[in-house]
Each structure stands twice: as C-alpha cells, then as structure tokens.
Amino acid sequence: MAFLLAALLLATSVDAQEQSIKRKDVPKAILAAFEKTYSKVKIKGYTKEVDDGKTVYELESVEGAVNRDITYMADGSIVSIEESLPVSELPDVIRSASEKQHPNSKISGCEKVTKGAVMKYELVVTTGKQKHELVLNPDVTVAKTEKK
C-alpha cells in the first residue's frame, strides 16, 4: 500500500512539471496559431508539461508592458491565457472585493486568466509582510485564497 501511495505521489508531481524547450520542439500548429493572433509579440520562452494526462505547451511572451502566457494543445487550440494587468486597470468591483477579503492590504500584482469562456482575476495582495493569492471570479465571488 505504501508503495502504491509513493508511486501515485511521484506520478502526480511528474505530471505537472514544466520542461523548457526550444522553438523547434514546439508543434507547428501552435506557432501558426500564435503568430496569426500575436504577430508582433516577442516570445520569451517555451515550455512543455503534462497537465491532467495531456501534453500542453506554453508560450511566454511580452507585448509592451503586458506579459502573456498562452497554453496550447498540440493542435494549436488554446487551453488558457494569463495576462498581466496593471492594478489601475482592474475593474472597481474586483478591487473592492479584494479590499473586503483583505482589509488594509495592497494589491502588488494581478493577472487576468482565461480558460475557455471562464475568466478569473488572480491577485497578489500584501498586508504588512504577509502575501496572499486571491482568485476572484468576474462576479466577485472568491474562487481561491491562499497564503504565499
């Protein structure tokens, strides 16, 4: 039983491990999809990982002040998009929900994360020396909160 549990834990940790790869190792369908949508964006790096048993590829890019990580399936379909967002561009309802969850805190980082039709805001909020990650749905319900 202990062996089975250890094997399961090892498989789980290996499943989500990112591996840096070169452009030549990225499927052509992904490069074509990216270049079609983001033709003038600089790519910072490429990674490959197995997520929920499926191989996915992430392209890390930058466009001006926006950092954007796009995760693709090998066929070029988008799994998720993570975009940095200046705190000043956060919707007021999201900012207010953050203040309600963590009074007297400061938002020190934020991203807009889109998976399919579902969008969430991931915020790093700082209170004194403590940091928390707060994930909010657009309707301001809390999807997740955890200490960092």
C-alpha positions as CSV (number, residue, x, y, z in Angstrom):
1,M,0.0,0.0,0.0
2,A,2.8,2.4,0.9
3,F,4.5,1.7,-2.5
4,L,1.3,2.4,-4.3
5,L,0.9,5.7,-2.5
6,A,4.5,6.7,-3.2
7,A,4.1,5.8,-6.9
8,L,0.9,7.9,-7.1
9,L,2.6,10.9,-5.4
10,L,5.5,10.6,-7.8
11,A,3.3,10.4,-10.9
12,T,1.3,13.4,-9.7
13,S,4.4,15.5,-9.2
14,V,5.9,14.4,-12.6
15,D,2.6,15.1,-14.3
16,A,2.7,18.9,-13.6
17,Q,6.4,19.5,-14.1
18,E,7.3,22.1,-16.7
19,Q,10.2,21.4,-19.1
20,S,11.9,24.3,-21.0
21,I,12.0,23.5,-24.7
22,K,13.3,25.2,-27.9
23,R,11.2,26.8,-30.6
24,K,12.0,23.9,-32.9
25,D,10.3,21.5,-30.4
26,V,7.0,23.4,-30.4
27,P,4.4,21.9,-32.8
28,K,3.9,23.9,-36.0
29,A,0.2,24.3,-35.4
30,I,0.9,26.2,-32.1
31,L,3.4,28.5,-33.7
32,A,1.0,29.2,-36.6
33,A,-1.9,29.9,-34.1
34,F,0.3,32.2,-32.0
35,E,1.7,34.2,-35.0
36,K,-1.7,34.6,-36.5
37,T,-3.0,36.3,-33.4
38,Y,0.1,37.9,-31.9
39,S,2.3,38.7,-35.0
40,K,4.3,41.4,-33.4
41,V,4.7,40.0,-29.9
42,K,8.1,38.9,-28.6
43,I,8.3,35.3,-27.3
44,K,10.4,35.0,-24.1
45,G,10.3,31.2,-23.8
46,Y,8.6,27.9,-24.4
47,T,7.7,25.1,-22.0
48,K,6.1,21.7,-22.3
49,E,4.3,19.8,-19.5
50,V,1.7,17.1,-18.9
51,D,-1.4,18.5,-17.3
52,D,-4.3,16.2,-16.4
53,G,-2.6,13.5,-18.5
54,K,-2.4,15.7,-21.6
55,T,0.7,17.3,-23.1
56,V,0.4,21.1,-23.3
57,Y,2.8,23.8,-24.5
58,E,3.2,27.3,-23.0
59,L,4.5,30.3,-24.9
60,E,5.7,33.1,-22.6
61,S,5.5,36.4,-24.4
62,V,5.7,40.1,-23.8
63,E,3.9,42.9,-25.6
64,G,4.8,46.3,-24.3
65,A,4.1,46.2,-20.6
66,V,1.9,43.1,-20.8
67,N,3.3,39.7,-20.0
68,R,1.2,37.0,-21.6
69,D,1.5,33.2,-21.1
70,I,-0.6,31.2,-23.5
71,T,-1.1,27.4,-23.0
72,Y,-1.9,25.4,-26.1
73,M,-2.8,21.8,-27.0
74,A,-0.5,20.3,-29.7
75,D,-3.2,21.0,-32.4
76,G,-2.9,24.8,-31.7
77,S,-6.1,25.1,-29.7
78,I,-5.8,27.4,-26.7
79,V,-6.2,26.0,-23.2
80,S,-5.6,29.2,-21.2
81,I,-4.3,32.7,-21.4
82,E,-2.7,34.5,-18.5
83,E,-2.1,38.3,-18.9
84,S,-0.5,40.7,-16.5
85,L,-2.7,43.6,-15.7
86,P,-1.8,47.0,-14.2
87,V,-3.7,47.4,-10.9
88,S,-5.1,50.7,-12.3
89,E,-7.0,48.6,-15.0
90,L,-8.7,46.3,-12.5
91,P,-12.5,46.6,-12.5
92,D,-13.6,48.6,-9.5
93,V,-15.8,45.6,-8.3
94,I,-12.7,43.3,-8.3
95,R,-10.6,45.9,-6.4
96,S,-13.4,46.4,-3.8
97,A,-13.8,42.6,-3.4
98,S,-10.1,42.3,-2.7
99,E,-10.3,45.1,-0.1
100,K,-13.2,43.3,1.5
101,Q,-11.4,40.0,1.6
102,H,-8.1,41.5,2.8
103,P,-8.7,44.9,4.5
104,N,-5.7,47.3,4.7
105,S,-3.8,45.4,2.1
106,K,-2.2,46.5,-1.1
107,I,-2.6,44.7,-4.5
108,S,1.0,44.0,-5.5
109,G,0.3,42.1,-8.7
110,C,-2.6,40.9,-10.8
111,E,-3.3,38.7,-13.8
112,K,-6.4,38.1,-15.9
113,V,-6.7,34.3,-16.6
114,T,-9.0,33.0,-19.3
115,K,-9.7,29.3,-19.7
116,G,-12.3,28.7,-22.4
117,A,-15.2,31.1,-21.6
118,V,-14.3,31.4,-17.9
119,M,-12.3,34.4,-16.8
120,K,-10.8,35.0,-13.4
121,Y,-8.6,37.6,-11.8
122,E,-5.5,36.4,-9.8
123,L,-4.3,38.9,-7.4
124,V,-1.3,39.0,-5.0
125,V,-2.3,41.1,-2.0
126,T,0.2,42.2,0.6
127,T,-0.6,43.1,4.2
128,G,2.5,44.1,6.1
129,K,4.9,41.2,5.4
130,Q,2.2,38.7,4.5
131,K,1.2,37.9,1.0
132,H,-1.9,36.1,-0.2
133,E,-3.0,34.9,-3.6
134,L,-6.7,35.8,-4.1
135,V,-8.5,34.4,-7.2
136,L,-11.8,36.2,-8.0
137,N,-14.5,35.4,-10.5
138,P,-15.9,38.3,-12.5
139,D,-19.0,38.2,-10.3
140,V,-16.6,38.9,-7.4
141,T,-17.1,35.5,-5.7
142,V,-13.9,34.1,-4.3
143,A,-12.6,31.1,-6.3
144,K,-9.5,30.6,-4.1
145,T,-7.4,32.3,-1.5
146,E,-4.1,31.1,0.0
147,K,-1.1,32.3,1.9
148,K,2.0,32.7,-0.2
